[in-house]
Amino acid sequence: MTSLCYFVTPLTTTMALKSVLITGCSAGGIGSALAEAFQRRDMHVFATARDPSKMSHLGKLPNVTLLTLDPTSTASVEASVERIKAETSGTLDYLVNNAGQTIIMPTLDFDIENAKSMYDINV
Ligand SMILES: NC(=O)c1ccc[n+]([C@@H]2O[C@H](COP(=O)([O-])OP(=O)(O)OC[C@H]3O[C@@H](n4cnc5c(N)ncnc54)[C@H](OP(=O)(O)O)[C@@H]3O)[C@@H](O)[C@H]2O)c1
């Protein structure tokens, strides 16, 4: 009598997950909601915020990596890039540049320094 034995390996252990980096993932915001939505779709989520304590709720989820990232700090951006390169072998699939601020007022009333600061964060 011949017996056959098949070993079925889940795809997720043999194929790298798609990856996404989302900035500005503080609890209650759009970045946090996107992080949860992508994680539910079996992606590796790199969730970032300038204050990591604001996204601790995401740290409990599988395939979510929390990184401290301030988009206005070159050193902070470079450190995150190196970490993500190492974890994805340089194959990050998506970037959601979500961290940002909004100023709602007539343009003539803008404080130019505040406007520059908003531009640096958002762009
Ligand atoms: N909600 C809306 O109706 C709406 C409308 C138009 C555009 N947007 C844009 O959509 C994005 C998300 O909106 P949201 O409502 O989820 O905003 P939110 O709750 O205020 O979240 C914004 C995220 O950006 C981060 N952030 C703000 N200023 C930063 C800075 N100087 N350096 C680093 N990180 C900074 C915040 O970090 P902290 O928690 O540390 O501040 C937070 O993680 C923002 O870019 C916003 O401008 C939103």
The ligand as an SDF file (V2000), in Angstrom:
LIG
                    3D

 48 52  0  0  0  0  0  0  0  0999 V2000
   -9.7990   65.2050    8.0910 N   0  0  0  0  0  0  0  0  0  0  0  0
  -10.0870   65.9970    7.0440 C   0  0  0  0  0  0  0  0  0  0  0  0
  -11.2310   66.4090    6.8080 O   0  0  0  0  0  0  0  0  0  0  0  0
   -8.9920   66.3960    6.0830 C   0  0  0  0  0  0  0  0  0  0  0  0
   -9.2850   67.2520    5.0220 C   0  0  0  0  0  0  0  0  0  0  0  0
   -8.2740   67.5950    4.1270 C   0  0  0  0  0  0  0  0  0  0  0  0
   -7.0050   67.0970    4.3000 C   0  0  0  0  0  0  0  0  0  0  0  0
   -6.7420   66.2710    5.3380 N   0  0  0  0  0  0  0  0  0  0  0  0
   -5.3800   65.7850    5.4690 C   0  0  0  0  0  0  0  0  0  0  0  0
   -5.4170   64.3620    5.6230 O   0  0  0  0  0  0  0  0  0  0  0  0
   -4.3640   63.9770    6.5090 C   0  0  0  0  0  0  0  0  0  0  0  0
   -4.9340   63.2040    7.6980 C   0  0  0  0  0  0  0  0  0  0  0  0
   -5.9470   63.9570    8.2930 O   0  0  0  0  0  0  0  0  0  0  0  0
   -6.4980   63.6120    9.7450 P   0  0  0  0  0  0  0  0  0  0  0  0
   -7.8130   64.2620    9.8780 O   0  0  0  0  0  0  0  0  0  0  0  0
   -6.3730   62.1540   10.0160 O   0  0  0  0  0  0  0  0  0  0  0  0
   -5.4520   64.4290   10.6510 O   0  0  0  0  0  0  0  0  0  0  0  0
   -4.9040   64.1530   12.1220 P   0  0  0  0  0  0  0  0  0  0  0  0
   -5.8500   63.2930   12.8910 O   0  0  0  0  0  0  0  0  0  0  0  0
   -4.5590   65.5000   12.6650 O   0  0  0  0  0  0  0  0  0  0  0  0
   -3.5800   63.3150   11.8470 O   0  0  0  0  0  0  0  0  0  0  0  0
   -2.5240   63.9030   11.1650 C   0  0  0  0  0  0  0  0  0  0  0  0
   -1.2540   63.1080   11.3950 C   0  0  0  0  0  0  0  0  0  0  0  0
   -0.1780   63.9180   10.9360 O   0  0  0  0  0  0  0  0  0  0  0  0
    0.7560   64.0940   11.9930 C   0  0  0  0  0  0  0  0  0  0  0  0
    1.3990   65.3980   11.9720 N   0  0  0  0  0  0  0  0  0  0  0  0
    0.8070   66.5990   12.0480 C   0  0  0  0  0  0  0  0  0  0  0  0
    1.7380   67.5550   12.0590 N   0  0  0  0  0  0  0  0  0  0  0  0
    2.9440   66.9380   12.0060 C   0  0  0  0  0  0  0  0  0  0  0  0
    4.2790   67.3930   12.0210 C   0  0  0  0  0  0  0  0  0  0  0  0
    4.5860   68.6890   12.0980 N   0  0  0  0  0  0  0  0  0  0  0  0
    5.2630   66.4890   11.9520 N   0  0  0  0  0  0  0  0  0  0  0  0
    4.9740   65.1660   11.9060 C   0  0  0  0  0  0  0  0  0  0  0  0
    3.7290   64.6650   11.8990 N   0  0  0  0  0  0  0  0  0  0  0  0
    2.7250   65.5550   11.9500 C   0  0  0  0  0  0  0  0  0  0  0  0
   -0.0500   63.9780   13.2660 C   0  0  0  0  0  0  0  0  0  0  0  0
    0.8310   63.6690   14.3280 O   0  0  0  0  0  0  0  0  0  0  0  0
    0.4860   64.1900   15.8210 P   0  0  0  0  0  0  0  0  0  0  0  0
   -0.6460   63.3210   16.2800 O   0  0  0  0  0  0  0  0  0  0  0  0
    1.7640   63.9780   16.5570 O   0  0  0  0  0  0  0  0  0  0  0  0
    0.0970   65.6440   15.6880 O   0  0  0  0  0  0  0  0  0  0  0  0
   -0.9940   62.8310   12.8940 C   0  0  0  0  0  0  0  0  0  0  0  0
   -0.3580   61.5980   13.0530 O   0  0  0  0  0  0  0  0  0  0  0  0
   -3.6520   65.2610    6.9550 C   0  0  0  0  0  0  0  0  0  0  0  0
   -2.5350   65.4680    6.0990 O   0  0  0  0  0  0  0  0  0  0  0  0
   -4.7070   66.3180    6.7200 C   0  0  0  0  0  0  0  0  0  0  0  0
   -4.1190   67.5950    6.4770 O   0  0  0  0  0  0  0  0  0  0  0  0
   -7.7000   65.9280    6.2250 C   0  0  0  0  0  0  0  0  0  0  0  0
  1  2  1  0
  2  3  2  0
  2  4  1  0
  4  5  1  0
  4 48  2  0
  5  6  2  0
  6  7  1  0
  7  8  2  0
  8  9  1  0
  8 48  1  0
  9 10  1  0
  9 46  1  0
 10 11  1  0
 11 12  1  0
 11 44  1  0
 12 13  1  0
 13 14  1  0
 14 15  2  0
 14 16  1  0
 14 17  1  0
 17 18  1  0
 18 19  2  0
 18 20  1  0
 18 21  1  0
 21 22  1  0
 22 23  1  0
 23 24  1  0
 23 42  1  0
 24 25  1  0
 25 26  1  0
 25 36  1  0
 26 27  1  0
 26 35  1  0
 27 28  2  0
 28 29  1  0
 29 30  1  0
 29 35  2  0
 30 31  1  0
 30 32  2  0
 32 33  1  0
 33 34  2  0
 34 35  1  0
 36 37  1  0
 36 42  1  0
 37 38  1  0
 38 39  2  0
 38 40  1  0
 38 41  1  0
 42 43  1  0
 44 45  1  0
 44 46  1  0
 46 47  1  0
M  CHG  2   8   1  16  -1
M  END
$$$$
